[in-house]
């Protein structure tokens, strides 16, 4: 190591600066370029409508029921989907903590939907649950239904798509948190006579609670930003007209970029509110140590 390098490190140390902090520069540039700058640019564009003042785009969004209702529609789709993914992932991940034959194959099957993508998932749903899909063919041929059951191009089509694409993320995250919890804690409780339910609800679940909150937030963000599913297997002009569809129509149908940016900012604000509530509840429900876990 050269004398100049040693001298530079010595000067930084005298000022209380750790040279390893410079390793954060690439990540900082990445976050600023891909997240902070677009967000600030979007706010700036939303405050520059063609007419009506700086807040005209937001005023138009909240005074128009057709636009304003997209918030409730998006929440009605994303919250149940995120909650279902987390609740479904917990028992499966809990069972897969141990070693058993076929565990690797089962894990691969559960995470395969990550590789499919939203478009391929939507195509599969149309082929399976569509009016002429396999599911309806079976119902009609067996006499269980006298007409096709409508499970696509509505709320349920989008919900099923979000479950298929979001569950693998929830499963992997919950499995990671569960793997970080020391199994000797449950074994110790078992030796003291605690049953399965007592061990899970009094030991595992409290340690897992922070991880479940984080998992819910991440899966909620994925579901809340739904766009392809709402178009391909939903009803984008009716029951599944979500905020992202409203933003797209404002930008590329009406060419009103201020309105599109305002819709996107509202979308981000709603996400932040929900995430803040979830993380706040996490701190209320669990205040103990997470030692031995990844929470």
Secondary structure, 3 states (H helix, E strand, C coil): CCHHHHHHHHHHHHCCCCHHHHHHHHHHHHHHHHHHHHHHHHHHHHCCCCCCCCCHHHHHHHHCHHHHHHHHHHHHHHHHHHHHHHHHHHHHHHHCCCCCCCHHHHHHHHHCHHHHHHHHHHHHHHHHHCCCCHHHHHHHHHCCCCCCCCCCCCHHHHHHHHHHHHHHHHHHHHHHHHHCCCHHHHHHHHHCCCCHHHHHHHHHHHHHHHHHHHHHHHHHHHHHCCCHHHHHCCCCCCCCCCHHHHHHHHHHCCCCHHHHHHHHHHHHHHHHHHHHHHHHHHHHHCCCCCCCCCC
